[in-house]
Amino acid sequence: MFQSLQDKLNGAFKTLKGKGKITDINIASTVKEIRRALMDADVNYKVAKEVTDKVKQEAIDRKVMIAVEPGQLFVKIVQEELTALMGGKAETVNLKGSPAVVLIAGLQGSGKTTFSGKFANYLKKQGKQVMLVAADVYRPAAITQLQVLGEQIGVDVYAEPENKDAVNIARNAVAEAKSKGKSIVIVDTAGRLAVDEVMMTEVENIKKAISPSEILFVVDSMTGQDAVNTAKAFNDRLDFDGVVLTKLDGDSRGGAALSIRAVVDKPVKFMSTGEKMEDLDIFHPDRMASRILGMGDVISLVERAQQAFDEDEARKLNKKMRENNFDLNDFLGQLEQIKKMGNLKDVMGMIPGMGAAIKDVDISNDSFKPIESIIKSMTPKERSQPDIIDGSRRKRIATGAGRSIQEVNNLLKQFEQMKKMMKKFNAMTPGGKARMFR
């Protein structure tokens, strides 16, 4: 995420390394590099100039702080200005009404339908009664796609396959949701071009018919500056409440995320980073600024872990680890939990310092498949008692998993090393020390 921008900003800061203090000369040269980095990331020129002018002024005002290394001070200033540029703080959605109605709009191919499913899943996990509405009457597969997503997450989908009046469908859906006691209705509309007057009038009429409490504009972040221009055109017609950035896992530039708030004066509320229904996050400007600067995002990492890991299971696992009874069944379960956290490379990028280390490494959730296939080829007894796995068993396991004996050996060796580390860690804890001195 934003790897190209991160690399170029880091390059700009490197020019200050080893400098004893900030001077007008190195401020000017560094700001110039920062502006170039933002422009290369497809940030709106006016926005890039405004933010770098603020960075320059802040650096001049703070250059008396000789106790801080110039590079560190510049990173801090840029982090503050990027945070302010993207809105300063996370914004919530307005879900007022009975039911609350959310209208989803955006360009063709921006990921509206997938986001609608993710958003419904996000709300359902909060205990909300949600209904999805298929109001895209133009794309042949739109209704089917939404129904598949609804079935996947266990949310009702309202559709009228024979009706080609999107306004009428949306109106009927809200009435149906009210009669069924649904608390939230999410209306997925057709993708449209800002220059298509008929389509733009239709979405305006849908808005008038259902009076949504929240209108979200979905943007494909990979379209860069074009996304910002389109957002402005849509906002002029719909006056939407917030923006959703999709496909951020495939975007290395970040121009849309950095520019959109400044241009349309509407907050980015959500960001989507993968294909799974769980791959949706609230947009936190301060956390995003930290990630752009390679500082990681530990808070989001912890939040994802809390959502993915079952609390009761975690307690049981902690007990087994302390008693040194952690086995391959537990290990397999942990892999499943980690996969629930989303795109593996994105998750690792949240760890401070890891972004640069893995930028050229292809990390896929499929990376776990060889390990999973090996463990699943073992018998229940072998998983719970790995010590019994001798040469003949290793050969059988390798054949069953379609892997080499060397891979089986490596897995067992790594698992044994991990158990030894756990044992040492337990010995360092108060409970562990007590056991050692009995």
C-alpha positions as CSV (number, residue, x, y, z in Angstrom):
1,M,0.0,0.0,0.0
2,F,1.5,3.4,-1.1
3,Q,4.9,1.7,-1.5
4,S,6.1,4.0,-4.3
5,L,5.1,7.1,-2.3
6,Q,6.7,5.7,0.8
7,D,10.0,5.0,-1.0
8,K,10.2,8.5,-2.4
9,L,9.4,10.3,0.8
10,N,12.0,8.2,2.6
11,G,14.4,9.3,-0.1
12,A,13.6,12.9,0.6
13,F,14.2,12.5,4.3
14,K,17.6,10.7,3.7
15,T,19.0,14.0,2.3
16,L,18.8,15.3,5.9
17,K,20.6,12.4,7.6
18,G,23.8,13.4,9.2
19,K,22.9,17.1,9.1
20,G,23.6,18.8,12.4
21,K,20.6,21.1,12.1
22,I,17.8,22.3,9.9
23,T,18.7,25.2,7.6
24,D,16.8,27.3,5.1
25,I,18.8,25.5,2.3
26,N,18.0,21.9,3.4
27,I,14.4,22.8,4.2
28,A,14.0,24.1,0.6
29,S,15.6,21.0,-1.0
30,T,13.7,18.5,1.1
31,V,10.3,20.2,0.6
32,K,11.0,20.2,-3.1
33,E,11.6,16.4,-3.0
34,I,8.4,15.9,-0.9
35,R,6.4,17.8,-3.4
36,R,7.8,15.8,-6.3
37,A,7.0,12.6,-4.4
38,L,3.4,13.7,-3.9
39,M,3.0,14.7,-7.5
40,D,4.4,11.4,-8.7
41,A,1.8,9.7,-6.4
42,D,-0.9,11.5,-8.5
43,V,-1.8,13.9,-5.8
44,N,-3.7,17.0,-7.0
45,Y,-1.1,19.7,-7.8
46,K,-2.9,22.4,-5.7
47,V,-3.1,20.0,-2.7
48,A,0.5,19.0,-3.0
49,K,1.6,22.6,-3.1
50,E,-0.6,23.5,-0.1
51,V,0.7,20.7,2.1
52,T,4.3,21.2,1.2
53,D,4.0,24.9,1.9
54,K,2.7,24.0,5.4
55,V,5.5,21.5,5.9
56,K,8.0,24.2,4.9
57,Q,6.6,26.8,7.3
58,E,6.4,24.3,10.2
59,A,10.0,23.3,9.6
60,I,11.1,26.9,9.6
61,D,9.2,27.5,12.8
62,R,10.7,24.4,14.5
63,K,14.3,24.6,13.2
64,V,15.4,25.9,16.6
65,M,14.8,22.4,18.0
66,I,18.4,21.2,17.6
67,A,17.9,18.3,20.1
68,V,16.0,16.4,17.5
69,E,17.7,15.1,14.3
70,P,16.5,17.0,11.2
71,G,15.3,13.8,9.5
72,Q,13.2,12.8,12.5
73,L,11.7,16.3,12.8
74,F,10.7,16.3,9.1
75,V,9.1,12.9,9.4
76,K,7.0,14.2,12.3
77,I,6.0,17.3,10.5
78,V,5.0,15.5,7.3
79,Q,3.1,12.9,9.4
80,E,1.1,15.7,11.0
81,E,0.4,17.5,7.7
82,L,-0.7,14.2,5.9
83,T,-3.0,13.4,8.8
84,A,-4.6,16.9,8.6
85,L,-4.8,16.6,4.8
86,M,-6.8,13.4,5.1
87,G,-9.2,14.7,7.6
88,G,-7.5,14.6,11.0
89,K,-9.7,11.9,12.6
90,A,-11.9,9.0,11.7
91,E,-15.5,9.8,10.8
92,T,-18.5,7.6,11.6
93,V,-21.5,6.9,9.4
94,N,-24.9,8.4,10.2
95,L,-27.4,5.5,10.7
96,K,-30.5,7.4,11.9
97,G,-34.0,6.4,11.0
98,S,-36.2,3.3,11.2
99,P,-34.8,1.8,9.1
100,A,-31.6,3.8,8.5
101,V,-31.1,3.9,4.7
102,V,-27.6,4.0,3.2
103,L,-27.2,4.8,-0.6
104,I,-24.2,3.4,-2.3
105,A,-23.1,5.3,-5.5
106,G,-20.0,5.4,-7.7
107,L,-18.4,4.7,-11.1
108,Q,-18.7,1.5,-13.1
109,G,-16.2,-1.0,-11.8
110,S,-15.4,0.8,-8.6
111,G,-16.4,-2.1,-6.4
112,K,-19.8,-0.9,-5.1
113,T,-21.4,-4.3,-4.9
114,T,-18.5,-5.9,-3.1
115,F,-18.3,-3.0,-0.7
116,S,-22.1,-3.3,-0.1
117,G,-21.6,-6.9,1.0
118,K,-18.6,-6.0,3.2
119,F,-20.5,-3.1,4.8
120,A,-23.5,-5.3,5.5
121,N,-21.2,-7.9,7.1
122,Y,-19.5,-5.2,9.1
123,L,-22.9,-4.0,10.4
124,K,-24.2,-7.5,11.0
125,K,-21.3,-8.2,13.3
126,Q,-22.4,-5.2,15.4
127,G,-25.8,-6.9,15.9
128,K,-27.7,-4.9,13.3
129,Q,-30.5,-6.4,11.2
130,V,-29.4,-5.5,7.7
131,M,-31.1,-5.8,4.3
132,L,-29.2,-5.4,1.0
133,V,-31.0,-4.0,-2.1
134,A,-30.2,-4.8,-5.7
135,A,-31.0,-1.6,-7.4
136,D,-28.6,-2.0,-10.3
137,V,-31.0,-2.8,-13.2
138,Y,-28.4,-2.5,-16.0
139,R,-25.5,-4.9,-15.2
140,P,-26.8,-8.5,-15.9
141,A,-24.9,-10.2,-13.1
142,A,-25.4,-7.5,-10.5
143,I,-28.4,-9.0,-8.8
144,T,-26.8,-12.5,-8.8
145,Q,-23.6,-11.1,-7.4
146,L,-25.4,-9.4,-4.5
147,Q,-27.5,-12.5,-3.8
148,V,-24.3,-14.6,-3.6
149,L,-22.7,-12.2,-1.2
150,G,-25.9,-11.9,0.9
151,E,-26.0,-15.7,1.2
152,Q,-22.3,-15.8,2.1
153,I,-22.7,-13.4,5.0
154,G,-26.3,-14.4,6.0
155,V,-28.0,-11.1,5.1
156,D,-31.3,-10.8,3.2
157,V,-31.2,-9.4,-0.3
158,Y,-34.2,-7.6,-1.8
159,A,-34.5,-7.8,-5.6
160,E,-37.1,-7.5,-8.3
161,P,-35.4,-9.1,-11.4
162,E,-38.2,-8.2,-13.8
163,N,-38.5,-4.6,-12.7
164,K,-36.3,-2.1,-14.6
165,D,-37.3,1.0,-12.5
166,A,-34.5,1.4,-9.9
167,V,-36.3,4.2,-8.1
168,N,-39.3,2.0,-7.6
169,I,-37.2,-1.0,-6.5
170,A,-35.4,1.2,-3.9
171,R,-38.7,2.6,-2.6
172,N,-40.3,-0.9,-2.3
173,A,-37.2,-2.3,-0.6
174,V,-37.4,0.3,2.2
175,A,-41.1,-0.5,2.8
176,E,-40.2,-4.2,2.9
177,A,-37.4,-3.6,5.3
178,K,-39.7,-1.6,7.6
179,S,-42.3,-4.3,7.6
180,K,-39.7,-7.0,8.5
181,G,-38.2,-4.9,11.3
182,K,-34.8,-4.4,9.6
183,S,-32.7,-1.7,11.2
184,I,-30.5,-0.8,8.2
185,V,-31.1,-0.9,4.4
186,I,-28.1,-0.7,2.0
187,V,-29.0,0.2,-1.5
188,D,-26.5,-0.9,-4.2
189,T,-27.0,1.3,-7.3
190,A,-25.7,0.9,-10.8
191,G,-22.3,2.3,-11.7
192,R,-22.6,5.4,-13.7
193,L,-20.5,8.0,-15.5
194,A,-20.6,11.6,-14.2
195,V,-21.2,12.8,-17.8
196,D,-24.3,10.5,-18.3
197,E,-27.1,12.9,-17.5
198,V,-29.8,10.2,-17.6
199,M,-28.0,8.0,-15.1
200,M,-27.1,10.9,-12.8
201,T,-30.7,12.0,-12.8
202,E,-31.8,8.5,-11.9
203,V,-29.5,8.3,-8.8
204,E,-30.7,11.8,-7.8
205,N,-34.3,10.5,-8.0
206,I,-33.4,7.4,-5.9
207,K,-32.1,9.8,-3.3
208,K,-35.3,11.8,-3.3
209,A,-37.5,8.6,-3.1
210,I,-35.8,7.0,-0.1
211,S,-34.2,10.0,1.8
212,P,-31.1,8.1,2.9
213,S,-29.4,9.1,6.2
214,E,-26.0,8.3,4.6
215,I,-24.7,8.5,1.0
216,L,-21.4,6.8,0.4
217,F,-19.4,7.4,-2.8
218,V,-17.2,4.4,-3.7
219,V,-13.9,5.2,-5.4
220,D,-11.4,2.8,-7.0
221,S,-8.2,4.2,-5.5
222,M,-6.1,2.8,-8.5
223,T,-7.7,5.5,-10.8
224,G,-5.7,8.2,-9.0
225,Q,-6.5,11.8,-9.8
226,D,-9.4,10.8,-12.1
227,A,-11.2,9.4,-9.0
228,V,-10.9,12.8,-7.3
229,N,-12.3,14.6,-10.3
230,T,-15.2,12.2,-10.5
231,A,-15.9,12.5,-6.8
232,K,-16.3,16.3,-7.3
233,A,-18.8,15.8,-10.1
234,F,-20.8,13.3,-8.1
235,N,-20.7,15.5,-5.0
236,D,-22.1,18.4,-7.0
237,R,-25.2,16.3,-7.8
238,L,-25.6,14.1,-4.7
239,D,-23.9,16.0,-1.9
240,F,-22.7,12.6,-0.5
241,D,-21.6,12.2,3.1
242,G,-18.5,10.2,2.8
243,V,-16.0,8.3,0.5
244,V,-15.1,4.7,0.4
245,L,-11.6,3.8,-1.1
246,T,-11.5,0.4,-2.7
247,K,-8.6,-1.7,-4.0
248,L,-6.1,0.0,-1.8
249,D,-4.1,-3.2,-1.7
250,G,-3.3,-2.8,-5.4
251,D,-2.5,1.0,-5.3
252,S,1.1,2.1,-5.0
253,R,0.5,5.8,-5.6
254,G,-2.2,6.9,-3.2
255,G,-3.2,10.1,-4.9
256,A,-6.9,9.5,-4.4
257,A,-6.6,8.9,-0.6
258,L,-4.4,12.0,-0.1
259,S,-6.4,14.4,-2.4
260,I,-10.0,13.6,-2.1
261,R,-10.8,15.1,1.3
262,A,-9.1,18.4,0.3
263,V,-10.9,18.6,-3.1
264,V,-14.5,17.7,-2.2
265,D,-14.4,18.5,1.6
266,K,-15.9,15.1,2.4
267,P,-14.3,12.5,4.7
268,V,-13.0,9.2,3.6
269,K,-14.9,6.8,6.0
270,F,-13.9,3.3,4.9
271,M,-11.1,1.6,3.0
272,S,-11.2,-1.8,1.4
273,T,-8.0,-3.9,0.9
274,G,-9.0,-7.3,-0.4
275,E,-11.7,-9.7,-1.7
276,K,-12.8,-11.2,1.5
277,M,-16.0,-9.9,3.3
278,E,-13.8,-9.1,6.3
279,D,-11.4,-6.9,4.3
280,L,-13.0,-3.6,5.3
281,D,-11.5,-1.0,7.7
282,I,-12.6,2.3,9.1
283,F,-10.3,5.0,7.6
284,H,-8.1,6.6,10.3
285,P,-6.1,9.5,8.8
286,D,-3.4,9.4,11.5
287,R,-2.8,5.6,11.1
288,M,-2.7,6.0,7.3
289,A,-0.2,8.8,7.5
290,S,2.0,6.6,9.7
291,R,1.8,3.7,7.2
292,I,2.7,6.0,4.3
293,L,5.8,7.0,6.1
294,G,6.7,3.4,6.9
295,M,5.9,3.7,10.6
296,G,3.4,0.9,10.7
297,D,0.0,0.8,12.2
298,V,0.1,-1.3,15.4
299,I,-3.4,-0.1,16.6
300,S,-5.1,-1.4,13.5
301,L,-3.1,-4.6,13.7
302,V,-4.3,-5.2,17.3
303,E,-7.9,-4.4,16.3
304,R,-7.8,-6.9,13.5
305,A,-6.4,-9.6,15.8
306,Q,-9.2,-8.9,18.3
307,Q,-11.8,-9.4,15.6
308,A,-10.2,-12.5,14.2
309,F,-9.3,-14.4,17.4
310,D,-11.9,-16.1,19.5
311,E,-11.5,-14.9,23.2
312,D,-12.3,-18.3,24.8
313,E,-10.0,-20.1,22.3
314,A,-7.2,-17.7,23.0
315,R,-7.5,-18.3,26.8
316,K,-7.4,-22.1,26.2
317,L,-4.4,-21.7,23.9
318,N,-2.6,-19.5,26.4
319,K,-3.1,-22.2,29.1
320,K,-1.8,-24.9,26.8
321,M,1.3,-22.8,25.9
322,R,2.1,-22.2,29.5
323,E,1.8,-25.9,30.3
324,N,3.9,-26.7,27.2
325,N,1.0,-28.7,25.6
326,F,0.9,-26.7,22.4
327,D,0.5,-29.2,19.5
328,L,0.1,-29.2,15.7
329,N,-3.7,-29.0,16.0
330,D,-3.2,-25.7,17.9
331,F,-0.7,-24.5,15.3
332,L,-3.1,-25.2,12.5
333,G,-5.8,-23.4,14.3
334,Q,-3.6,-20.3,14.7
335,L,-2.9,-20.3,10.9
336,E,-6.7,-20.2,10.3
337,Q,-7.1,-17.3,12.7
338,I,-4.2,-15.3,11.0
339,K,-5.8,-15.8,7.6
340,K,-9.0,-14.2,8.9
341,M,-7.1,-11.0,9.6
342,G,-7.1,-10.3,5.8
343,N,-4.4,-9.9,3.2
344,L,-1.2,-11.3,4.8
345,K,1.2,-8.7,3.2
346,D,-1.1,-5.9,4.3
347,V,-1.2,-7.3,7.8
348,M,2.6,-7.6,7.9
349,G,2.9,-4.0,6.6
350,M,1.2,-2.8,9.8
351,I,4.2,-3.9,11.8
352,P,6.6,-0.9,12.2
353,G,9.6,-1.3,9.9
354,M,8.2,-4.3,8.0
355,G,6.8,-2.3,5.1
356,A,10.2,-1.6,3.6
357,A,11.5,-5.1,4.4
358,I,8.7,-6.9,2.4
359,K,8.0,-4.4,-0.4
360,D,9.6,-6.6,-3.1
361,V,8.4,-9.9,-1.5
362,D,5.4,-11.6,-2.9
363,I,3.3,-12.7,0.1
364,S,0.1,-14.5,-0.4
365,N,-2.4,-16.1,2.0
366,D,-1.6,-19.2,-0.1
367,S,1.8,-19.2,1.5
368,F,0.2,-21.3,4.3
369,K,-1.1,-24.0,2.0
370,P,2.0,-26.2,2.1
371,I,2.0,-26.2,5.9
372,E,-1.7,-26.8,6.1
373,S,-1.5,-29.7,3.6
374,I,1.3,-31.4,5.6
375,I,-0.5,-31.1,9.0
376,K,-3.8,-32.3,7.5
377,S,-2.0,-35.4,6.1
378,M,-1.2,-36.4,9.7
379,T,-3.3,-38.6,11.8
380,P,-5.0,-37.1,14.9
381,K,-2.4,-38.9,17.1
382,E,0.5,-37.5,15.1
383,R,-0.8,-33.9,15.3
384,S,-1.2,-34.2,19.1
385,Q,2.1,-36.1,19.6
386,P,4.5,-34.9,16.9
387,D,7.4,-36.8,18.7
388,I,6.1,-40.1,17.4
389,I,6.6,-39.1,13.7
390,D,9.5,-41.2,12.6
391,G,11.0,-41.7,9.1
392,S,8.3,-44.0,7.7
393,R,5.5,-41.7,9.0
394,R,7.3,-38.6,7.5
395,K,7.4,-40.4,4.1
396,R,3.7,-41.2,4.3
397,I,2.8,-37.6,5.3
398,A,4.9,-36.1,2.5
399,T,3.2,-38.4,-0.1
400,G,-0.3,-37.6,1.2
401,A,0.4,-33.9,1.2
402,G,2.1,-33.8,-2.2
403,R,5.1,-32.3,-0.6
404,S,8.7,-33.4,-0.2
405,I,10.1,-35.2,2.9
406,Q,12.5,-32.2,3.4
407,E,9.4,-29.8,3.8
408,V,7.9,-32.2,6.4
409,N,11.3,-32.3,8.2
410,N,11.6,-28.5,8.1
411,L,8.0,-28.0,9.5
412,L,8.6,-30.4,12.4
413,K,12.0,-28.8,13.1
414,Q,10.5,-25.3,13.2
415,F,7.6,-26.4,15.3
416,E,10.1,-28.0,17.8
417,Q,12.1,-24.8,17.9
418,M,9.0,-22.8,18.5
419,K,8.0,-25.0,21.5
420,K,11.5,-24.6,23.0
421,M,11.1,-20.8,22.7
422,M,7.7,-21.0,24.4
423,K,9.3,-23.1,27.2
424,K,12.0,-20.5,27.8
425,F,9.5,-17.7,27.8
426,N,7.4,-19.5,30.3
427,A,10.4,-20.0,32.5
428,M,10.9,-16.2,32.5
429,T,7.4,-15.5,33.8
430,P,6.6,-15.3,37.5
431,G,4.6,-18.6,37.3
432,G,7.4,-20.2,35.4
433,K,10.0,-19.2,38.0
434,A,7.9,-20.6,40.7
435,R,7.8,-24.0,39.0
436,M,11.6,-23.9,38.4
437,F,12.4,-23.4,42.1
438,R,10.1,-26.0,43.6
